[in-house]
Amino acid sequence: MNIYDIALSFVQGLGLKGAHHLLDTFGSAEAIFKASDEELIGRALINSKAIVDAIRSKEPLRCAEKELQYAQKHNITPIALTDPAYPHTLKECPDAPIVLYTMGNIEALHRPSVAFVGTRHMSAYGQRIATKIIEQLKELSPEVSIVSGLALGNDGNAHRAALDCGAATVGVIANALPEIAPATNQPLADRILRNGGAIVTEISSQHKNTGKFFPSRNRIIAGLSSGTVVVESPYKGGSLLTADNAFDYGRVVMAIPGRADDKTSYGSNLLIKHNKAAMVCSGGDILHELGWDVERVKGVSYVPKDEAVEVVNVSDDERRLLEAMRPGEVIDYDLLVERTSMSAGVVSALMVSLELCGLVRLLPGKRCEKI
């Protein structure tokens, strides 16, 4: 890694495609900046005088020096596309970032990796089944790394599930390090770094955080991973874009099936319906689809069991509330008032108690879900 690699990412008007072309032509970023105008035009076939002038100017190197100083100050490690430390799965992608800014354990970027993506508004079912599958995946393939986007909902759940079962995990963010967005996930990011994981981005400190980098972030999630699992996704969403990226890269796309009438699973179910994603219900299913140690996991699958769940330490009123809800049902407080004849204030108070017991999940807009 040297200053020329970072400088290449700061050449105005060049873009990723042009940067890849120049690296293929000259072999290194340093050779690009030391090439003459005649070589840039004749050998690399650059027909834009503005790009040639941008390469020949001092601005890219000035920006690179500034970025290196920033990285050193914040304990950020830049990894260039030409570095041996660059993740090999990502390097295979035609639009791989020229520079990847990283914090944490770089080794986590070289483990066999599976991405888990999905809606920010995941259901209790999605949370439960994704956590179970990640636990199984870790048990069957101890070296696995779980990749996701460090956002709310599915992403945060995937990272936490990996950490809870001792798996490595990598968070890909859409802004410059060391800032974490949303800020509420800062403790989760700290935990990832403490436990041997990594956080990565292609965004330098000199890019304004405008919120427009999420689509490009999604391609890195797909590129780092051998396979991508869509947990829950509505008809449109970033998780489906990530699945499209994975599909275009020739990676394995998988989806966890959801309820037929659940809007949060419409997109993931559609992937399965149109054969764009393999249906997976267990960690063993994922290993089978990826071709990882297939014989070892042959026949291993998640089989739902009818288990009687004993509800203890709840009051009679709390029990009435639970009996008025179906598992996985998202319900308004007003409907619970109607079903139980309790007052709105009593329902609200009891819901807080039930959430603390782990029996319901409270949702925005005075809604809840029975777990």
Secondary structure, 3 states (H helix, E strand, C coil): CCHHHHHHCCCCCCHHHHHHHHHHHHCCHHHHHHCCHHHHHHHCCCCCHHHHHHHHCCHHHHHHHHHHHHHHHCCCEEEECCCCCCCHHHHCCCCCCCEEEEEECHHHHHCCEEEEECCCCCCHHHHHHHHHHHHHHHHHCCCCEEEECCCCCHHHHHHHHHHHCCCEEEEECCCCCCCCCCHHHHHHHHHHHHCCCEEEECCCCCCCCCCCCHHHHHHHHHHHCCEEEECCCCCCCHHHHHHHHHHHCCCEEEECCCCCCCHHHHHHHHHHHCCCCEECCCHHHHHHHHCCCHHHHCCCCCCCCCCCCCCCCCCHHHHHHHHCCCECCEEEHHHHHHHHCCCHHHHHHHHHHHHHCCCEEEECCCEEEEC
